[in-house]
Amino acid sequence: MNDGILGMDFLKTHKCDLVLLRQVIKVNGESILCFPNSRMAQPQCCRVAILEPVEIPPQTEVIVPGYTKGVINKKGTGLIEADVKFLHNKGLLVAKALVCPTTGIVPLRVANPHSSSCKLYKNTIVASYEPIEPEQLVSVNTTTQSHDTEENDFSDDFPDHLKELYVKSSEKLTSEQQSRLRRLLINYQNQ
């Protein structure tokens, strides 16, 4: 975070609004927090490091515990994104994810697409964390389908011993995913 002074010419040119009660400046409709001095400012993002040493097997994805390095508001939700330097140096992938670092531990999904294992050491920087304003979060509704309708959808070639497994496994799947699950269970019923 850098201190700065904006002149009236800049404020007029970029159609800025100062909202002093909320300590916000709006630039082209985007709100940016402002503080009278830099000691009051909260960093807007921080790095995420590996909490403990871990070895990631080849062609595997694992969830690795990490932690945020820096002073941030840990009560909110934020976005985890892979660190470009880590990606280029190690060749491992870190999944983009929404996390709540309230406990201090951040779950990281790390994938090793290579044919050899890779060791990650404690404090290795693997990602960045950026807080997200609550109004930016969108609620996602999940729909569940009734078991009664699902049981009527079974074809004659669907094995009886797999029906209960299918019903329990397909509760929150889309119709396309349910169809794929049906085919998978039928194809591998004798394995």
Phi, psi and omega in degrees: 000127180249143174286152178200156176238127179254133179274165180298325180298318177296313182300319180288314183300319184262014176050055182272147174238130175262126176246091188294324180297326180262000182053052183229144169243132178256123179242116183050040177087350179265128181275134178232128180293139178235150180225146180297331174215159188290342179291337180278345187286140172262132177301144182274342178207167178206173178271158177238130183240162177288133183282322182216154180301142181210145175250127182258116181298159179296146177050048183222151172243132180228158174261121186245136177286135177228180177212156180274134178257108180134168181269113178222167174282109184274003181274345184262193178249146180215170182256129175263130175226145182300142174281126184299319180298317178298315180302314182289321182286317185260335182074014178266154181254139175241125183288140173286133184205155171269131180223159175241105185277034185299326181273354183093345180254134180245121177285132180240128175267112184243129180246138176248100182278001185273172182270001176232154181288162182224131180263132175248133183261157178305140178074008175291127178284122183239342185203177172237154180238128177232122179299150178241133178294141182305326181289346177277343180281139181243131178286137179246123179269135175256143179249141176244145180258151181292141178294330182298316181290325180295318183294333179283346182275358183288136176273170183296332182275001180277123184294139181299322184290349179256353184299314181296318177301315179299313183300313181292325184279341188254009184308315186249021180268153174287168181297325178294317179294322177298318179297317179295320178296317178303310180299319180297314180296320180293314182296326185248023183296334183256012182277000000 
